[in-house]
Amino acid sequence: MPKYNLNALGHEEFERLCQSLVQIIIGSGVKVYGMGRDGSREATFKGKAPYPSKEEQWDGGWIFRDFLICSGNAKTSCIVRLFIIL
């Protein structure tokens, strides 16, 4: 049983959750985009980040996208995806 019911989130709430997680994991240099015509980007980052660990850091430009796909009107069956495009 999951601790948090992600199915209860709407698209906007899910996008804000993903943006917050990216900022926590990657760091303060993440540029977050609002809802609307953002080219399907939720956030971008350019530089060196402590990911996947502080010892092994990735460097470059990243684009973060999220998807919340629910079937029907009831949010009982949702697919959750967070993509990192390097």
C-alpha positions in Angstrom: 0.0 0.0 0.0 1.6 3.3 -1.0 2.1 6.0 1.6 0.9 8.8 -0.8 -2.0 8.5 -3.2 -0.6 10.1 -6.4 -3.8 9.2 -8.1 -5.5 11.9 -6.1 -3.3 14.7 -7.6 -4.5 16.6 -10.6 -2.1 17.5 -13.4 -1.1 20.9 -11.9 -0.4 19.5 -8.5 1.6 16.6 -10.0 3.7 19.0 -12.0 4.4 21.1 -8.9 5.4 17.9 -7.0 7.8 16.9 -9.8 9.3 20.4 -10.0 9.9 20.4 -6.2 11.5 16.9 -6.3 13.9 18.0 -9.1 14.9 21.1 -7.1 15.6 19.1 -4.0 17.6 16.4 -5.8 19.5 18.5 -8.3 19.8 21.8 -6.4 19.1 25.5 -6.5 20.2 26.0 -10.1 17.1 24.4 -11.5 14.9 26.7 -13.6 11.2 25.9 -13.0 8.6 26.7 -15.7 5.0 27.5 -15.0 1.9 26.0 -16.6 1.3 26.8 -20.2 3.4 27.2 -23.3 6.8 26.0 -21.9 7.7 23.6 -24.7 6.6 20.7 -22.5 9.4 21.4 -20.0 8.7 21.4 -16.3 12.3 22.4 -15.4 15.8 22.7 -16.9 19.3 22.7 -15.5 22.7 23.5 -16.9 25.8 22.8 -15.0 27.3 20.2 -12.6 24.9 18.6 -10.1 25.4 16.1 -7.2 23.5 13.4 -9.1 23.6 10.3 -8.9 25.8 11.0 -5.9 28.1 13.7 -4.4 31.1 11.6 -5.5 29.8 11.0 -9.1 28.3 14.2 -10.5 26.7 14.7 -13.8 27.6 17.8 -15.9 25.6 19.3 -18.8 22.2 20.5 -19.8 19.1 18.7 -18.7 15.4 19.0 -19.5 12.9 17.5 -17.0 9.4 16.5 -18.1 6.6 14.9 -16.3 3.5 13.0 -17.4 0.4 12.1 -15.4 -2.0 10.0 -17.6 -5.3 8.9 -16.0 -8.0 6.8 -17.6 -11.6 7.8 -17.4 -13.0 10.5 -15.1 -12.2 8.7 -11.9 -8.5 9.0 -11.0 -8.2 5.4 -10.1 -5.8 4.3 -12.7 -2.9 6.7 -13.4 0.5 6.3 -15.0 3.2 8.5 -13.5 6.3 9.4 -15.4 9.2 11.8 -14.8 11.7 12.0 -17.6 15.2 13.4 -17.6 16.4 14.4 -21.1 20.2 15.0 -21.2 
